[in-house]
């Protein structure tokens, strides 16, 4: 049996065909979406969890070395890895928020897969992370559907990373492929996420149209100019209908990061000065909440950086705010700040103002935010999205008949307005913001595996 698998940056969702109809499979109770998060006692426990609890063997010598190192560290720490120690989805976030300092928490590992310059051991560890999440989802789906899934089509962005080009894409797809095989899939194919979303929309068309699909997800924004309609529906060979693809690593996570940086980090000292009159370095505030940048997070949470932050605290004109930045480092609270930024972003789709509550364990304080402030904060990623739309139009050499917007972040009125500003006379329609990619992947899986 085949499975459409949206391994998303923000959420994961799977579906299969039941009597010709796409049917999402509940992953937690009745919820078909599982947040792309994992929490474990430490990083090493993930690799040992795969081997000891799921009986998933390493895929190569580097994976074996990662496993041996993990077992050694866990034994030295007296940690016996159990299956219940590794949490996924909302359970993972809840465990992190309860005790952020003493657990390992990762959100959106898909964002890291295209990062260049990483060592083989790091890439193998990312493979273990993805394998753990895929295996968890596959097991949940099979338990609910009461059938085994050995074939899958996995969604992928046009570009996993802005830097690195095709080398980044190859690296990311290789990691996903190895992880999916280890999770138990026998046949694995990939489809561009905007193309998958377009396939879902195509089923509703009564005549052929030129459609610009704009998929704004958690980690990337992808645009595909596609000829679609009755002529192309259920055609396995679609090369001639795909007119242009553009994509970049800019999505919902980036919006959250910019909101946190511009609207929340002032309460941690951003914009304040040292007693000498010099500005505090912006990079410290950015790295603290850049959760989709491996190197930035490593630099901020490095042990040596704690002494740097403490020195800034001593020399700051506003030491109370810098004390919060020190606390953020000590308690590993960056994801908590981003979570509050995400809640503010969601609230702004319906309200003009929102009050975030930042919990630093030793202190809880409120930060008021406004829709105008948040829209100003995300101007940079909005400009990148406008550029992707412009590039897709330029590549294809045509003006679309309609724009189809999808992806969780596409609900933002500000982002819809940004896309409309590029093509002001082209109508914009939207479907299932979260489910269109999954539905398209499921249709494609049924088509190619029939």
C-alpha positions as CSV (number, residue, x, y, z in Angstrom):
1,X,0.0,0.0,0.0
2,X,1.2,3.5,-0.8
3,X,1.3,6.6,1.5
4,X,1.4,10.3,0.7
5,X,3.9,11.7,3.2
6,X,4.2,15.4,3.9
7,X,7.3,15.5,6.1
8,X,6.8,19.2,6.9
9,X,9.0,21.7,8.6
10,X,6.1,22.6,11.0
11,X,3.9,19.6,10.9
12,X,3.8,16.1,9.4
13,X,0.8,14.5,7.8
14,X,0.1,11.3,5.9
15,X,-2.8,10.0,3.8
16,X,-3.8,7.1,1.7
17,X,-6.6,6.4,-0.9
18,X,-9.8,4.7,0.4
19,X,-12.3,3.9,-2.3
20,X,-10.7,6.5,-4.5
21,X,-10.8,9.3,-1.9
22,X,-7.8,10.8,-0.2
23,X,-8.1,10.0,3.5
24,X,-5.7,11.6,6.0
25,X,-4.7,9.2,8.8
26,X,-5.1,10.4,12.4
27,X,-1.7,10.3,14.1
28,X,-2.7,11.4,17.6
29,X,-6.3,10.6,18.6
30,X,-8.3,12.3,15.9
31,X,-5.6,14.8,15.0
32,X,-4.1,14.2,11.5
33,X,-1.2,16.7,12.1
34,X,1.8,15.9,14.2
35,X,4.2,18.8,14.9
36,X,7.7,18.2,13.6
37,X,9.3,18.1,17.0
38,X,11.3,15.6,19.0
39,X,12.4,15.6,22.6
40,X,14.9,13.2,24.3
41,X,17.1,13.0,27.4
42,X,20.1,14.0,25.3
43,X,21.1,14.0,21.6
44,X,22.9,10.6,21.9
45,X,19.7,8.9,23.1
46,X,18.1,9.3,19.7
47,X,20.6,7.0,17.9
48,X,20.5,4.4,20.7
49,X,16.7,4.6,20.7
50,X,16.6,3.6,17.0
51,X,18.8,0.6,17.6
52,X,17.7,-0.6,21.0
53,X,14.0,0.3,21.0
54,X,13.0,0.1,17.3
55,X,15.6,-2.5,16.2
56,X,16.7,-0.2,13.3
57,X,20.3,-0.8,12.3
58,X,22.7,1.8,11.2
59,X,22.8,2.4,7.4
60,X,26.6,2.7,7.0
61,X,29.9,2.9,8.9
62,X,29.4,6.5,9.9
63,X,26.0,5.7,11.4
64,X,27.7,2.8,13.3
65,X,30.3,5.2,14.7
66,X,27.5,7.6,15.8
67,X,25.8,4.7,17.5
68,X,28.9,3.5,19.3
69,X,29.7,7.0,20.5
70,X,26.1,7.4,21.7
71,X,26.1,4.2,23.7
72,X,29.5,5.1,25.2
73,X,28.2,8.5,26.3
74,X,24.9,7.2,27.6
75,X,26.7,4.5,29.7
76,X,29.1,7.1,31.1
77,X,26.1,9.2,32.1
78,X,24.3,6.2,33.6
79,X,21.4,6.6,31.1
80,X,19.4,3.6,30.0
81,X,17.4,4.6,26.9
82,X,13.8,3.5,27.0
83,X,11.2,3.9,24.3
84,X,9.1,6.2,26.5
85,X,12.0,8.6,26.9
86,X,11.7,9.9,23.3
87,X,8.7,12.1,22.7
88,X,7.2,13.4,19.4
89,X,4.8,16.2,18.5
90,X,3.0,18.1,21.2
91,X,4.3,15.7,23.8
92,X,7.8,16.7,22.9
93,X,7.1,20.5,23.1
94,X,5.3,20.0,26.5
95,X,8.3,18.1,27.9
96,X,10.7,20.8,26.7
97,X,8.6,23.7,28.1
98,X,8.5,21.9,31.5
99,X,12.2,21.4,31.8
100,X,14.1,23.1,28.9
101,X,17.6,22.8,30.4
102,X,17.7,19.1,31.0
103,X,16.4,17.7,27.8
104,X,17.4,17.7,24.1
105,X,14.7,19.3,21.9
106,X,14.7,19.8,18.2
107,X,12.1,21.5,16.0
108,X,12.0,21.2,12.2
109,X,15.0,19.0,11.5
110,X,14.1,19.3,7.8
111,X,15.5,22.9,8.0
112,X,19.0,21.5,8.7
113,X,19.2,18.9,5.9
114,X,20.6,21.1,3.2
115,X,23.2,22.8,5.4
116,X,26.6,22.6,3.8
117,X,30.0,22.1,5.5
118,X,28.8,19.7,8.1
119,X,30.9,16.7,9.1
120,X,29.8,13.1,8.1
121,X,29.0,12.4,11.8
122,X,26.6,15.4,11.9
123,X,24.8,14.3,8.7
124,X,24.4,10.8,10.1
125,X,23.0,12.2,13.3
126,X,20.4,14.2,11.2
127,X,19.6,11.0,9.4
128,X,18.9,9.3,12.8
129,X,16.6,12.2,13.8
130,X,14.6,12.0,10.6
131,X,14.5,8.2,10.8
132,X,13.1,8.4,14.3
133,X,10.4,10.8,13.3
134,X,9.5,8.9,10.1
135,X,9.4,5.6,11.9
136,X,7.1,7.0,14.6
137,X,4.7,8.4,12.0
138,X,4.7,5.2,9.9
139,X,4.0,3.1,13.0
140,X,1.2,5.4,14.1
141,X,-0.3,5.4,10.6
142,X,-0.1,1.6,10.2
143,X,-1.7,1.1,13.7
144,X,-4.6,3.4,12.8
145,X,-5.2,2.1,9.3
146,X,-4.5,-1.5,10.2
147,X,-2.4,-2.0,7.1
148,X,1.3,-1.9,6.2
149,X,2.7,0.9,4.0
150,X,5.8,0.0,2.0
151,X,5.5,2.6,-0.8
152,X,5.6,6.4,-0.3
153,X,5.8,9.7,-2.1
154,X,7.5,12.3,0.1
155,X,7.1,16.0,-0.5
156,X,10.2,18.1,-0.9
157,X,10.8,21.9,-1.4
158,X,12.2,23.2,-4.7
159,X,15.3,24.2,-2.7
160,X,16.1,23.1,0.8
161,X,18.5,25.9,1.4
162,X,19.2,29.3,-0.2
163,X,22.9,28.6,-0.1
164,X,24.5,25.5,-1.5
165,X,22.4,25.2,-4.7
166,X,21.8,21.7,-6.1
167,X,24.5,20.2,-3.8
168,X,22.2,21.1,-0.8
169,X,19.2,19.5,-2.5
170,X,21.1,16.3,-3.2
171,X,22.4,16.0,0.3
172,X,18.9,16.6,1.8
173,X,17.2,14.1,-0.5
174,X,19.9,11.5,0.3
175,X,19.3,11.9,4.0
176,X,15.5,11.7,3.6
177,X,15.9,8.6,1.4
178,X,18.2,6.7,3.7
179,X,16.0,7.6,6.7
180,X,12.8,6.5,5.0
181,X,14.4,3.1,4.0
182,X,15.5,2.5,7.5
183,X,12.0,3.4,8.7
184,X,10.7,0.5,6.6
185,X,9.6,2.0,3.3
186,X,10.6,-0.2,0.3
187,X,9.8,2.2,-2.5
188,X,10.4,5.9,-2.2
189,X,9.8,8.7,-4.6
190,X,9.8,12.5,-4.2
191,X,7.5,15.3,-5.6
192,X,7.9,19.0,-5.3
193,X,5.5,20.3,-2.6
194,X,4.0,23.1,-4.8
195,X,3.4,20.6,-7.6
196,X,1.7,18.3,-5.2
197,X,-0.5,21.1,-3.9
198,X,-1.3,22.0,-7.5
199,X,-2.3,18.4,-8.3
200,X,-4.9,18.7,-5.5
201,X,-6.2,22.0,-6.9
202,X,-6.3,20.6,-10.4
203,X,-9.1,18.2,-9.6
204,X,-11.4,21.1,-9.1
205,X,-10.7,22.7,-12.6
206,X,-13.2,22.4,-15.4
207,X,-10.9,24.0,-18.0
208,X,-7.2,24.2,-18.5
209,X,-5.5,27.1,-16.8
210,X,-2.0,28.5,-16.1
211,X,-1.7,28.3,-12.3
212,X,1.0,29.9,-10.1
213,X,1.1,27.7,-7.0
214,X,2.6,29.6,-4.0
215,X,3.3,27.2,-1.1
216,X,4.4,29.0,2.0
217,X,5.3,26.4,4.5
218,X,7.1,26.3,7.8
219,X,10.6,26.3,6.4
220,X,10.4,27.2,2.7
221,X,8.4,29.1,0.2
222,X,8.1,27.4,-3.2
223,X,6.5,28.7,-6.4
224,X,5.6,26.6,-9.4
225,X,4.0,27.8,-12.6
226,X,2.0,24.9,-13.9
227,X,-0.4,24.2,-16.8
228,X,-3.2,22.2,-15.3
229,X,-6.7,21.1,-15.9
230,X,-8.7,18.3,-17.6
231,X,-6.0,17.8,-20.3
232,X,-3.3,17.0,-17.7
233,X,-5.4,15.4,-14.9
234,X,-4.1,11.9,-14.0
235,X,-1.2,12.1,-16.5
236,X,1.9,10.4,-15.1
237,X,4.2,12.3,-17.5
238,X,3.8,16.0,-16.7
239,X,7.2,17.4,-17.7
240,X,5.7,19.7,-20.4
241,X,3.1,21.1,-18.0
242,X,5.8,22.3,-15.4
243,X,6.8,25.7,-16.7
244,X,8.9,27.2,-13.8
245,X,10.0,26.5,-10.2
246,X,11.5,28.8,-7.7
247,X,12.1,28.3,-4.0
248,X,14.0,29.5,-1.0
249,X,14.4,28.7,2.7
250,X,12.0,31.3,3.9
251,X,8.8,30.3,5.6
252,X,6.8,30.3,8.8
253,X,9.8,29.6,10.9
254,X,11.5,32.7,9.5
255,X,8.5,34.8,10.2
256,X,8.5,33.6,13.8
257,X,12.3,34.3,14.1
258,X,11.9,37.8,12.7
259,X,8.9,38.5,15.0
260,X,10.9,37.3,18.0
261,X,13.9,39.3,17.0
262,X,12.1,42.6,16.2
263,X,9.3,42.5,18.8
264,X,10.5,40.4,21.7
265,X,14.3,40.5,21.9
266,X,14.3,44.2,23.0
267,X,13.2,42.8,26.4
268,X,16.5,40.8,26.4
269,X,18.6,43.9,25.7
270,X,18.5,44.2,21.9
271,X,19.1,47.9,21.0
272,X,20.6,48.8,24.4
273,X,24.1,49.9,25.0
274,X,27.2,49.2,27.1
275,X,28.3,51.7,29.6
276,X,31.1,52.7,27.2
277,X,28.4,53.9,24.7
278,X,29.0,51.0,22.3
279,X,26.0,49.0,21.0
280,X,25.6,45.4,22.1
281,X,26.4,43.1,19.1
282,X,23.2,42.2,17.2
283,X,24.5,38.7,16.5
284,X,24.0,37.6,20.1
285,X,20.3,38.3,19.9
286,X,19.9,36.8,16.5
287,X,21.7,33.6,17.2
288,X,19.7,33.1,20.4
289,X,16.5,32.6,18.4
290,X,17.7,31.4,15.0
291,X,16.4,27.9,15.5
292,X,16.7,26.9,11.8
293,X,20.4,27.7,11.7
294,X,22.7,25.0,13.1
295,X,25.8,27.1,13.3
296,X,24.0,30.1,14.9
297,X,22.5,27.9,17.6
298,X,25.9,26.2,18.2
299,X,27.6,29.6,18.5
300,X,25.1,31.0,21.0
301,X,24.8,28.0,23.2
302,X,28.6,27.3,23.3
303,X,30.0,27.2,26.8
304,X,32.5,29.9,26.0
305,X,29.7,32.3,24.9
306,X,28.2,32.2,28.4
307,X,31.2,34.1,29.8
308,X,30.9,36.6,26.9
309,X,27.2,37.2,27.8
310,X,28.1,37.5,31.5
311,X,30.7,40.2,30.7
312,X,28.1,42.1,28.6
313,X,25.8,41.8,31.6
314,X,28.4,43.5,33.8
315,X,29.1,46.3,31.4
316,X,25.5,46.9,30.2
317,X,23.6,50.1,30.9
318,X,20.4,48.0,31.3
319,X,21.8,44.9,33.2
320,X,18.3,43.6,34.0
321,X,17.5,42.9,30.4
322,X,20.9,41.4,29.7
323,X,20.3,39.1,32.7
324,X,17.4,37.7,30.8
325,X,19.7,36.9,27.8
326,X,22.1,35.1,30.2
327,X,19.1,33.2,31.6
328,X,17.9,32.3,28.0
329,X,21.4,30.7,27.4
330,X,21.6,28.9,30.7
331,X,18.1,27.4,30.5
332,X,18.2,26.8,26.7
333,X,15.0,28.8,26.2
334,X,15.2,30.0,22.6
335,X,12.5,27.6,21.4
336,X,10.2,28.9,24.1
337,X,10.6,32.5,22.8
338,X,10.0,31.3,19.3
339,X,6.9,29.5,20.4
340,X,5.5,32.8,21.8
341,X,6.4,34.6,18.6
342,X,4.4,32.0,16.7
343,X,1.4,32.4,19.0
344,X,1.5,36.2,18.3
345,X,1.7,35.6,14.6
346,X,-1.3,33.3,14.7
347,X,-3.3,35.8,16.9
348,X,-2.6,38.6,14.5
349,X,-4.6,37.0,11.7
350,X,-7.7,37.8,13.8
351,X,-6.7,40.6,16.2
352,X,-4.9,43.9,16.1
353,X,-2.9,43.3,19.3
354,X,-1.7,40.4,21.4
355,X,0.3,40.1,24.7
356,X,3.0,37.4,24.7
357,X,4.1,35.9,28.0
358,X,7.8,35.0,28.2
359,X,8.6,32.4,30.8
360,X,12.2,32.4,32.0
361,X,11.6,30.0,34.8
362,X,12.7,32.6,37.4
363,X,10.7,35.4,35.8
364,X,7.5,35.7,33.7
365,X,6.9,38.9,31.9
366,X,4.5,40.2,29.3
367,X,5.4,41.9,26.0
368,X,2.6,43.7,24.0
369,X,2.6,43.2,20.3
370,X,0.5,44.8,17.5
371,X,-0.4,43.7,14.0
372,X,1.4,46.8,12.6
373,X,4.6,45.9,14.5
374,X,4.5,42.3,13.4
375,X,4.0,43.2,9.8
376,X,6.9,45.6,10.0
377,X,9.0,42.8,11.6
378,X,8.4,40.4,8.7
379,X,9.1,42.8,5.9
380,X,12.4,41.1,5.1
381,X,10.9,37.6,4.5
382,X,7.9,39.2,2.7
383,X,10.3,40.8,0.2
384,X,12.0,37.4,-0.4
385,X,8.6,35.9,-1.1
386,X,7.7,38.7,-3.5
387,X,11.0,38.0,-5.3
388,X,10.2,34.3,-5.7
389,X,6.9,35.1,-7.3
390,X,8.5,37.6,-9.6
391,X,11.2,35.0,-10.6
392,X,8.6,32.3,-11.3
393,X,6.8,34.7,-13.7
394,X,10.1,35.7,-15.4
395,X,11.2,32.1,-15.8
396,X,8.0,31.0,-17.4
397,X,7.5,34.1,-19.5
398,X,3.7,34.1,-18.8
399,X,1.2,35.7,-16.5
400,X,-0.9,33.1,-14.6
401,X,-4.6,32.9,-14.9
402,X,-4.9,32.3,-11.2
403,X,-2.7,32.1,-8.1
404,X,-3.2,29.2,-5.8
405,X,-1.9,29.8,-2.3
406,X,-1.4,27.0,0.2
407,X,0.8,26.1,3.2
408,X,0.1,27.0,6.8
409,X,1.8,30.4,6.6
410,X,-0.3,31.4,3.6
411,X,-3.1,32.2,6.0
412,X,-1.4,35.4,6.8
413,X,-3.2,38.4,5.4
414,X,0.1,40.2,5.1
415,X,1.7,37.5,3.0
416,X,-1.4,37.2,0.8
417,X,-1.1,41.0,0.2
418,X,2.6,40.7,-0.6
419,X,1.9,38.1,-3.3
420,X,-1.0,40.1,-4.7
421,X,1.3,43.2,-4.9
422,X,3.4,41.4,-7.6
423,X,0.3,40.3,-9.7
424,X,-2.4,42.8,-8.6
425,X,-4.8,41.8,-11.4
426,X,-4.5,38.0,-11.0
427,X,-7.2,36.4,-8.7
428,X,-5.9,34.5,-5.7
429,X,-7.7,31.3,-4.5
430,X,-6.8,29.1,-1.6
431,X,-7.7,25.6,-0.6
432,X,-6.8,23.4,2.3
433,X,-3.8,25.4,3.7
434,X,-2.4,22.4,5.5
435,X,-3.7,19.4,3.6
436,X,-3.3,20.2,-0.1
437,X,0.3,19.0,-0.3
438,X,-0.6,15.7,1.5
439,X,-3.5,15.2,-0.8
440,X,-1.5,15.8,-4.0
441,X,1.3,13.5,-2.8
442,X,-1.3,10.8,-2.1
443,X,-2.8,11.1,-5.6
444,X,0.7,11.0,-7.1
445,X,1.6,7.9,-5.1
446,X,-1.6,6.2,-6.3
447,X,-0.7,7.1,-9.9
448,X,2.8,5.9,-10.0
449,X,2.5,2.8,-7.8
450,X,-0.7,1.5,-9.4
